[in-house]
């Protein structure tokens, strides 16, 4: 399955926060694509906090969350303070639709 990462950047009217709304698939191989977007959003306005909102993601690999959080907190202090980024995750991580489809195909074949 093709795991595409779709991101919408929303900047609050009061210019104190930005939200990166992820609507695609977050995997271990594409999480790093969020880093320059988050850094760029943070650099728009001094003191801006950035939330990476994964609650609308199509599917999320569990390891990608840890990798993303570590990468965001590793941003140099002169670029952004460590608390400038926040990751919002859903209560239950959505599974890959391809896995769901393949399990249904196996059931039908059996």
C-alpha positions, 0 to 999 in steps of 0.5 A, spaced: 500 500 500 502 506 498 502 510 505 502 518 503 503 523 508 497 529 507 498 535 512 494 541 513 498 547 516 493 551 520 495 558 523 491 561 529 488 568 528 492 570 534 498 567 531 500 564 538 499 556 535 500 552 529 497 545 528 499 540 523 493 536 521 495 529 519 490 526 514 494 521 511 499 515 513 504 516 518 510 511 518 517 509 520 519 511 513 515 518 512 515 521 519 521 525 518 517 529 512 514 532 518 520 535 521 521 541 516 514 543 516 514 543 523 520 547 524 518 552 518 511 553 522 515 555 528 519 559 525 514 564 522 513 567 529 517 568 535 514 564 540 509 560 536 507 553 539 506 547 534 502 541 535 502 535 530 495 533 530 495 525 529 488 524 531 485 524 523 491 520 521 488 514 516 493 510 520 499 510 524 505 506 526 506 506 533 514 506 532 513 512 528 510 516 534 516 515 538 521 517 532 517 523 531 517 526 538 524 524 539 526 528 533 522 534 535 525 534 541 532 534 538 531 541 535 537 545 537 535 550 543 537 556 538 532 554 533 526 552 538 525 551 545 524 543 546 517 545 549 515 548 542 512 542 539 507 537 541 504 531 538 497 529 539 495 522 538 488 518 538 486 514 544 487 508 539 492 508 533 488 506 527 491 500 523 493 500 516 487 499 511 491 494 507 492 490 513 484 490 514 483 488 507 488 483 506 485 479 512 478 480 509 481 477 503 484 471 507 477 469 510 474 469 503 479 465 500 479 460 506 
